[in-house]
């Protein structure tokens, strides 16, 4: 089977570099344009299903992709974004001022970073992989689009490549970046990584 893994389109908080976590932020006007551009590109690929994180920014992106194909969006809690705890709503500069040690750990050893209210990265990995197993069981031999988030998407791609969460920052995942994973019984192939060809004329955060 193939999974077209798409990060949600842009929100105003993406543009402001604020930590969103599980706060339910909707797409910005630019984000809606990005989502429509991704939908036009993916319309050329027949999809068996479109799965999404429950957060609005992901569901809105997924709906834009699903509508041209006449599909409903299947919402899966396992693919929601990491909970950033007390960082939610803060800019990176504000976090640096208030949580300097935790921010350094997040940048250098994300798999061990801890701060108040935050979801450990290993917990994100466990739930995301459980969701992926459900997706694969439901769509063997088919092509599916999954709309998720920056951290969750990184974890899924690293796992497919046989890399650990310590390599989290080895990957760039942009707004509506499209990555393509092919799953077989004994191996996984990454065919596309963070493709942004559909945004050639649109500003990207």
C-alpha positions in Angstrom: 0.0 0.0 0.0 1.0 3.6 -0.3 0.5 6.4 2.1 0.6 10.0 0.9 1.6 11.8 4.2 0.6 15.5 4.2 1.3 18.0 6.9 -1.7 20.4 7.4 -1.7 23.7 5.7 -0.6 26.9 7.4 -2.2 28.7 10.3 -1.5 32.2 11.6 0.4 30.6 14.5 2.7 28.8 12.1 3.5 32.1 10.5 4.1 33.6 14.0 6.2 30.5 15.1 3.9 29.8 18.0 3.7 26.3 19.5 0.2 25.0 18.7 0.3 21.4 20.0 -3.3 20.2 20.5 -4.9 23.6 20.6 -7.5 23.6 17.8 -6.3 26.4 15.5 -8.0 26.8 12.1 -6.2 27.4 8.8 -5.3 31.0 7.7 -6.4 32.4 4.4 -3.0 31.5 3.0 -3.4 28.0 4.5 -6.7 27.4 2.7 -5.0 28.4 -0.6 -2.2 25.9 0.2 -4.7 23.1 0.9 -6.6 23.7 -2.3 -3.3 23.6 -4.2 -2.4 20.3 -2.6 -5.9 19.0 -3.5 -5.5 19.9 -7.1 -2.2 18.1 -7.3 -3.5 15.0 -5.5 -6.7 14.9 -7.6 -4.6 13.1 -10.3 -4.0 10.2 -7.8 -7.0 8.0 -7.1 -7.3 7.6 -3.4 -9.1 4.9 -1.5 -9.4 7.0 1.6 -8.4 10.2 3.4 -7.4 10.0 7.0 -6.8 12.9 9.3 -5.8 14.1 12.8 -8.9 15.4 14.6 -7.6 19.0 14.9 -9.3 21.6 12.6 -6.1 22.6 10.7 -5.6 18.9 9.7 -9.3 18.2 9.0 -9.7 21.3 6.9 -6.7 20.3 4.8 -7.9 16.7 4.6 -11.4 17.9 3.5 -9.9 19.9 0.7 -8.1 16.8 -0.6 -11.1 14.4 -0.1 -13.8 16.5 -1.7 -12.6 16.2 -5.3 -12.4 12.5 -4.9 -15.9 12.2 -3.4 -14.5 10.8 -0.1 -15.4 11.5 3.5 -12.5 12.2 5.9 -11.8 9.4 8.5 -10.6 11.1 11.7 -8.1 9.2 13.8 -7.0 10.5 17.2 -3.6 8.7 17.0 -2.4 11.1 14.4 -3.0 14.3 16.4 0.0 16.6 17.2 2.2 16.3 20.2 1.0 18.1 23.3 3.5 20.9 24.0 2.1 21.5 27.5 3.1 24.9 28.9 4.7 25.9 25.6 1.4 26.1 23.8 0.6 29.7 22.7 4.2 30.8 23.1 6.6 31.9 20.4 10.0 30.2 20.2 11.6 33.3 21.6 9.2 33.3 24.6 10.0 29.6 25.2 13.7 30.4 25.0 13.3 33.1 27.7 11.1 31.0 30.0 12.3 27.4 29.4 15.9 27.7 28.2 17.1 24.3 29.4 14.1 22.4 28.1 14.3 24.2 24.7 18.0 23.2 24.4 17.2 19.6 25.2 14.3 19.7 22.6 16.8 20.9 20.0 19.6 18.5 20.9 18.0 15.4 22.4 14.3 15.6 21.6 13.7 12.0 22.7 14.6 12.8 26.3 13.3 16.4 26.5 10.7 17.0 29.3 8.8 20.1 30.5 5.6 20.7 32.3 2.5 19.3 30.6 4.4 18.0 27.5 3.8 14.7 25.9 7.0 12.6 25.7 8.2 12.0 22.2 8.1 8.3 22.8 4.4 8.5 23.6 3.8 10.3 20.3 5.7 7.5 18.5 3.7 4.7 20.2 0.3 6.1 19.4 1.2 7.2 15.9 2.5 3.7 15.0 -0.7 2.2 16.5 -2.7 4.4 14.2 -0.6 3.5 11.3 -1.2 -0.2 11.9 -5.0 0.4 11.9 -4.7 2.4 8.7 -2.7 -0.4 7.0 -5.1 -3.1 8.1 -8.0 -1.2 6.6 -6.3 -0.4 3.3 -4.0 -3.2 2.2 -3.0 -2.7 -1.4 -4.5 0.7 -1.7 -3.3 4.3 -1.8 -4.4 6.5 1.1 -3.8 10.1 2.1 -3.0 10.9 5.7 -3.1 14.5 6.9 -1.2 15.0 10.2 1.3 17.4 11.9 5.0 18.3 11.9 6.1 16.1 14.8 3.8 13.2 14.2 4.8 13.1 10.5 8.5 13.2 11.4 8.0 10.2 13.7 6.2 8.1 11.1 8.8 8.8 8.4 11.8 8.1 10.7 10.2 4.8 11.7 9.7 3.9 8.1 13.4 4.6 7.5 14.5 2.6 10.5 15.7 5.7 12.3 15.0 6.7 15.9 13.3 9.8 17.3 16.8 11.2 18.2 16.9 12.1 14.4 13.8 14.2 14.6 15.4 17.3 13.2 17.0 15.5 10.3 13.7 16.0 8.4 12.0 19.2 7.2 8.2 19.0 7.1 6.6 22.1 5.6 3.0 23.2 5.4 1.2 20.8 3.0 4.6 19.1 2.3 3.8 15.7 0.7 5.8 12.6 1.5 5.0 9.2 0.0 5.6 5.9 1.7 5.2 2.5 0.2 4.6 -0.4 2.6 5.2 -4.0 1.8 5.4 -7.0 4.2 9.1 -6.9 4.5 10.2 -3.4 3.6 9.2 0.3 3.3 10.3 2.7 0.6 10.2 6.5 0.8 9.3 7.7 -2.7 8.8 11.5 -2.0 9.9 13.6 0.9 8.3 17.0 1.7 7.4 17.7 -1.9 6.2 21.3 -2.4 5.8 21.4 -6.2 2.2 22.4 -5.8 3.2 25.6 -3.9 5.5 27.1 -6.6 3.5 30.3 -6.6 2.4 30.4 -2.9 4.3 31.5 0.2 5.3 28.7 2.4 5.8 28.8 6.2 
